Amino acid sequence: MPNFVWGLLIMLVFLLPIFFLPIIVAKVNHNPRMNSVFWLNVLFGWSLLGWLVALFVALETPGKRR
């Protein structure tokens, strides 16, 4: 196989799950903001800042607000 095919396979197997990590974390934690995390990640996840914001929202636990 040509080298670019191997690169594409590596990207699909390793990098795609990392890209969707905020969505996976929100799903596992039963986060009520799952839809927000999904759209944040899809629309802004290509930038590091957008991905970090989506991950932060996914890790946030719902609780009492002041």
FIROBA-32094 format. One record per residue (C-alpha): x, y, z; residue in three letters. Coordinates in pm, whole numbers. Layout:
<pts>
<pt xx="X" yy="Y" zz="Z" type="ALA"/>
...
</pts>
This chain:
<pts>
<pt xx="0" yy="0" zz="0" type="MET"/>
<pt xx="120" yy="354" zz="-67" type="PRO"/>
<pt xx="239" yy="563" zz="226" type="ASN"/>
<pt xx="-53" yy="805" zz="209" type="PHE"/>
<pt xx="-296" yy="517" zz="262" type="VAL"/>
<pt xx="-111" yy="412" zz="578" type="TRP"/>
<pt xx="-119" yy="772" zz="698" type="GLY"/>
<pt xx="-492" yy="791" zz="637" type="LEU"/>
<pt xx="-550" yy="467" zz="825" type="LEU"/>
<pt xx="-343" yy="587" zz="1120" type="ILE"/>
<pt xx="-537" yy="913" zz="1125" type="MET"/>
<pt xx="-872" yy="734" zz="1122" type="LEU"/>
<pt xx="-777" yy="482" zz="1389" type="VAL"/>
<pt xx="-594" yy="710" zz="1635" type="PHE"/>
<pt xx="-671" yy="1076" zz="1571" type="LEU"/>
<pt xx="-1044" yy="1057" zz="1504" type="LEU"/>
<pt xx="-1125" yy="909" zz="1848" type="PRO"/>
<pt xx="-910" yy="1179" zz="2008" type="ILE"/>
<pt xx="-1102" yy="1444" zz="1815" type="PHE"/>
<pt xx="-1433" yy="1303" zz="1940" type="PHE"/>
<pt xx="-1309" yy="1255" zz="2298" type="LEU"/>
<pt xx="-1530" yy="1536" zz="2441" type="PRO"/>
<pt xx="-1841" yy="1368" zz="2295" type="ILE"/>
<pt xx="-1735" yy="1029" zz="2432" type="ILE"/>
<pt xx="-1670" yy="1176" zz="2778" type="VAL"/>
<pt xx="-2008" yy="1353" zz="2782" type="ALA"/>
<pt xx="-2185" yy="1032" zz="2679" type="LYS"/>
<pt xx="-2009" yy="818" zz="2941" type="VAL"/>
<pt xx="-2077" yy="1073" zz="3217" type="ASN"/>
<pt xx="-2445" yy="1112" zz="3111" type="HIS"/>
<pt xx="-2390" yy="1486" zz="3080" type="ASN"/>
<pt xx="-2719" yy="1670" zz="3018" type="PRO"/>
<pt xx="-2530" yy="1909" zz="2787" type="ARG"/>
<pt xx="-2445" yy="1629" zz="2545" type="MET"/>
<pt xx="-2595" yy="1815" zz="2248" type="ASN"/>
<pt xx="-2399" yy="2129" zz="2330" type="SER"/>
<pt xx="-2077" yy="1931" zz="2356" type="VAL"/>
<pt xx="-2151" yy="1762" zz="2025" type="PHE"/>
<pt xx="-2210" yy="2086" zz="1836" type="TRP"/>
<pt xx="-1919" yy="2265" zz="2002" type="LEU"/>
<pt xx="-1688" yy="1983" zz="1902" type="ASN"/>
<pt xx="-1821" yy="1950" zz="1547" type="VAL"/>
<pt xx="-1820" yy="2322" zz="1472" type="LEU"/>
<pt xx="-1519" yy="2444" zz="1670" type="PHE"/>
<pt xx="-1324" yy="2128" zz="1755" type="GLY"/>
<pt xx="-1084" yy="2186" zz="1465" type="TRP"/>
<pt xx="-923" yy="2460" zz="1673" type="SER"/>
<pt xx="-749" yy="2366" zz="1994" type="LEU"/>
<pt xx="-945" yy="2626" zz="2190" type="LEU"/>
<pt xx="-1281" yy="2496" zz="2067" type="GLY"/>
<pt xx="-1180" yy="2138" zz="2145" type="TRP"/>
<pt xx="-1069" yy="2236" zz="2497" type="LEU"/>
<pt xx="-1394" yy="2423" zz="2562" type="VAL"/>
<pt xx="-1595" yy="2120" zz="2446" type="ALA"/>
<pt xx="-1386" yy="1895" zz="2672" type="LEU"/>
<pt xx="-1435" yy="2131" zz="2968" type="PHE"/>
<pt xx="-1813" yy="2136" zz="2916" type="VAL"/>
<pt xx="-1813" yy="1755" zz="2884" type="ALA"/>
<pt xx="-1621" yy="1715" zz="3211" type="LEU"/>
<pt xx="-1837" yy="1966" zz="3396" type="GLU"/>
<pt xx="-2072" yy="1798" zz="3641" type="THR"/>
<pt xx="-2417" yy="1947" zz="3678" type="PRO"/>
<pt xx="-2482" yy="2076" zz="4025" type="GLY"/>
<pt xx="-2648" yy="2351" zz="4218" type="LYS"/>
<pt xx="-2582" yy="2695" zz="4078" type="ARG"/>
<pt xx="-2568" yy="3003" zz="4297" type="ARG"/>
</pts>
